[in-house]
Amino acid sequence: MKRISVVTPCLNSERYIEQTLRSVAMQRDDGVEVEHLVIDGGSADGTAALVAKYAHPHTHYISSRDGGPAEAINKGLCMASGDYLCWLNSDDVYAPRALVRAVEALEAHPEKAFCFGHCPIIDADGREIRRLITFFKEFWYPLSSRFVIRVLNYISQPAMVFRRSAFELAGPLRTDLHAAWDYDLTLRLWRHGGCVRVKRPAMACFRWTPHSISGRGYKRQFAEELACAVDDAGKWAFSSIVHRFVCWGIVLCYGLMSRGNRP
């Protein structure tokens, strides 16, 4: 049986992490061997107790100070023993059968470096929000290509799984980035086989709140994504030029939505 390793970085995450832990544990009922590595930056709340509640022989919990989420994810990925790798942040959740479907897709396409699927956005209470953003990303799924991923980041990280072999070739997440380390890794993974899409239903849900990284630092996030795209394709590549305009438009839209979220 193929093993898939899930890394969850966390810090004082008791508000949401139980939902995350439950969604990972649920994947084991689907017949896939799941290793879960929870890398805690030194939580002082009830996070450790919740991890213990969902303890499993293939659950590993480490709590020590680190340099942030990217460093924690790298630590977990280096420890992971799975044939397939991924990470799920401590406020995101998997849908039923998400991981077994990912493994099936990659087994059916052994030449592909990674797979991705649908990923709705939810709020603090688990209600789907920002459907227009989800629709915009999904519009590009049928056109998925190296050019398109260089133009905009339409792949949602919680719904992505990659081969260990591809990750070893691509290298670890960049810890110098504040928010775009997932997009940078996606670009590098693409060099080693491209991707395959896992069709509906959704694989995971991404939680957005005003206090999340994407909520409070979206301008920096999209500036970093543009820099990553330029590094990958070249400053004067057509995709880089288009990405600049896309970045400007997305930041404008996010700014308008942020105004709408103010009390």
C-alpha positions in Angstrom: 0.0 0.0 0.0 1.3 3.5 -0.9 1.9 5.8 2.0 1.0 9.5 1.9 2.6 11.9 4.4 0.7 15.0 5.5 2.5 17.8 7.3 0.6 20.3 9.5 2.5 23.3 10.8 0.8 25.0 13.7 1.2 27.5 16.6 -1.6 28.1 19.1 -4.1 26.6 16.8 -6.7 25.1 19.1 -9.5 27.1 17.5 -9.5 25.2 14.2 -6.9 22.3 14.4 -9.4 19.8 15.7 -11.3 20.0 12.4 -8.0 19.6 10.6 -7.0 16.6 12.6 -10.4 15.0 12.2 -10.3 15.5 8.4 -6.9 13.8 8.2 -7.9 10.9 10.5 -11.0 10.4 8.3 -8.7 9.7 5.3 -7.5 6.5 7.0 -11.0 5.0 6.7 -10.6 5.2 2.9 -7.9 2.5 2.7 -4.9 4.7 2.2 -1.9 4.6 4.7 -1.6 8.2 6.1 1.3 9.5 8.1 0.5 12.8 9.8 3.4 15.0 11.1 2.2 17.9 13.2 5.0 20.4 13.6 4.2 22.8 16.4 6.2 26.1 16.8 5.7 25.9 20.6 2.0 26.4 21.3 1.0 27.6 24.7 -2.7 26.8 24.3 -4.6 23.5 24.0 -3.1 22.4 20.7 -1.0 19.6 22.1 -4.0 18.1 23.9 -6.1 18.1 20.7 -3.2 16.4 18.8 -3.1 13.7 21.6 -6.8 13.2 21.2 -6.4 12.2 17.6 -3.2 10.2 18.2 -2.5 7.3 15.9 0.6 5.0 15.4 1.4 7.1 12.3 0.9 10.4 14.0 4.1 12.3 14.9 4.0 15.5 17.0 7.0 17.8 17.5 6.9 21.0 19.5 9.8 23.4 19.3 10.5 26.9 18.3 10.9 27.5 14.5 11.3 30.3 12.0 7.7 30.2 10.8 5.3 28.0 8.7 7.7 27.4 5.8 10.5 26.2 8.1 8.1 24.0 10.0 6.8 22.5 6.7 10.3 21.8 5.5 11.1 20.1 8.8 8.0 17.8 8.4 8.7 17.0 4.8 12.3 16.0 5.6 11.0 13.6 8.3 8.2 12.2 6.1 8.4 8.6 5.0 5.6 8.6 2.4 5.7 8.0 -1.3 3.5 11.0 -1.7 3.8 14.3 0.3 1.5 17.3 1.1 0.8 19.7 3.8 -2.4 20.9 5.4 -2.4 24.1 7.4 -4.0 23.9 10.9 -7.1 25.8 9.9 -7.8 24.0 6.6 -9.6 20.7 6.1 -9.7 17.7 3.7 -12.9 16.5 2.1 -13.8 12.8 2.4 -11.6 10.5 0.2 -9.4 13.4 -0.8 -6.1 11.6 -0.3 -7.1 8.3 -1.8 -8.3 10.1 -4.9 -5.0 12.0 -5.1 -3.0 8.7 -4.9 -5.2 7.1 -7.5 -4.7 10.1 -9.9 -0.9 10.0 -9.5 -0.8 6.2 -9.8 -2.7 6.5 -13.1 -0.3 9.2 -14.3 3.2 8.1 -13.1 4.9 10.8 -15.3 3.3 13.7 -13.4 5.0 15.4 -10.5 1.9 16.4 -8.6 -1.9 16.6 -8.6 -4.4 19.2 -7.6 -8.1 19.5 -7.1 -11.0 21.8 -6.3 -10.8 23.8 -3.1 -13.6 26.0 -1.9 -12.9 28.9 0.5 -14.6 28.8 3.9 -14.9 31.3 6.7 -14.2 31.0 10.4 -17.5 29.1 10.8 -17.0 26.7 7.9 -19.4 28.5 5.5 -18.3 28.8 1.9 -17.4 32.3 0.9 -15.7 34.1 -2.0 -17.2 31.9 -4.6 -16.2 34.3 -7.3 -12.5 33.8 -6.5 -13.1 30.0 -6.6 -14.9 30.3 -9.9 -12.0 32.4 -11.3 -9.4 29.8 -10.3 -11.5 26.9 -11.6 -12.0 28.6 -14.9 -8.4 28.0 -15.7 -8.3 24.3 -14.8 -9.1 23.0 -18.3 -6.3 25.2 -19.7 -3.8 24.1 -17.1 -0.2 24.4 -18.4 3.2 25.8 -17.5 2.3 29.1 -19.2 -0.9 29.5 -17.3 0.6 28.7 -13.9 3.3 31.3 -14.7 0.6 33.9 -15.4 -1.5 33.3 -12.2 -1.6 31.0 -9.2 -4.8 29.1 -9.8 -3.8 26.0 -7.8 -5.0 26.0 -4.2 -2.3 24.5 -2.0 -4.5 22.5 0.4 -5.7 20.5 -2.6 -2.3 19.6 -3.9 -0.3 16.4 -3.4 3.2 15.7 -4.9 5.6 12.8 -5.4 8.5 12.5 -3.0 10.8 12.0 -6.0 9.6 15.3 -7.5 10.0 17.2 -4.2 13.6 15.8 -3.9 14.4 17.3 -7.3 12.6 20.6 -6.7 14.0 21.2 -3.3 12.5 22.6 -0.1 10.2 25.6 0.5 11.9 29.0 0.4 11.9 30.3 4.0 12.8 33.9 2.8 9.2 34.2 1.4 6.4 35.5 3.6 3.4 33.9 1.9 4.2 32.7 -1.6 6.4 29.6 -0.7 3.6 27.3 -2.0 3.4 29.0 -5.4 7.2 29.0 -5.7 7.3 25.2 -5.0 4.4 24.6 -7.5 6.5 26.3 -10.2 9.6 24.2 -9.3 7.6 21.0 -9.2 6.2 21.7 -12.6 9.7 21.4 -14.1 9.8 17.7 -13.1 6.7 16.3 -14.8 3.8 18.8 -14.6 0.5 18.0 -13.0 -2.8 16.1 -13.3 -6.1 17.4 -12.1 -8.3 15.5 -9.7 -11.9 16.1 -10.9 -14.8 17.0 -8.6 -15.8 16.7 -5.8 -13.6 19.1 -3.9 -10.4 17.7 -2.3 -10.1 20.3 0.5 -11.3 23.6 1.9 -9.1 26.6 2.4 -10.1 28.8 5.4 -9.9 32.6 4.9 -10.1 35.0 7.8 -9.0 38.6 8.1 -6.2 37.4 10.4 -4.8 34.7 8.2 -1.7 35.3 6.1 -3.7 35.8 2.9 -6.1 38.0 4.8 -3.8 40.4 6.3 -0.9 40.3 3.9 -2.4 39.8 0.4 -0.4 42.7 -1.2 2.9 41.2 -0.1 1.7 37.7 -1.2 0.9 38.7 -4.7 4.1 40.8 -5.0 6.0 37.7 -4.0 4.1 35.6 -6.5 5.0 38.0 -9.3 8.7 37.8 -8.3 8.5 34.0 -8.3 6.9 33.9 -11.7 9.6 36.3 -13.0 12.4 34.1 -11.5 10.9 31.1 -13.2 10.1 32.5 -16.7 12.4 35.6 -17.0 11.7 39.3 -16.6 10.6 39.9 -20.1 8.8 36.7 -20.8 5.3 37.2 -22.1 3.9 35.3 -19.1 5.7 37.6 -16.7 4.4 40.7 -18.4 0.8 39.3 -18.3 1.3 38.3 -14.6 2.1 42.0 -13.7 -1.4 43.0 -15.0 -3.1 40.1 -13.4 -1.4 40.9 -10.1 -2.5 44.5 -10.3 -6.1 43.4 -10.9 -6.2 40.8 -8.1 -4.8 43.2 -5.6 -7.4 45.8 -6.6 -10.2 43.2 -6.2 -8.9 42.0 -2.8 -8.7 45.6 -1.6 -12.4 46.2 -2.5 -13.4 42.9 -0.8 -11.4 43.9 2.3 -13.3 47.2 2.5 -16.5 45.2 2.4 -15.3 43.1 5.4 -14.8 46.2 7.6 -17.4 46.7 10.3 
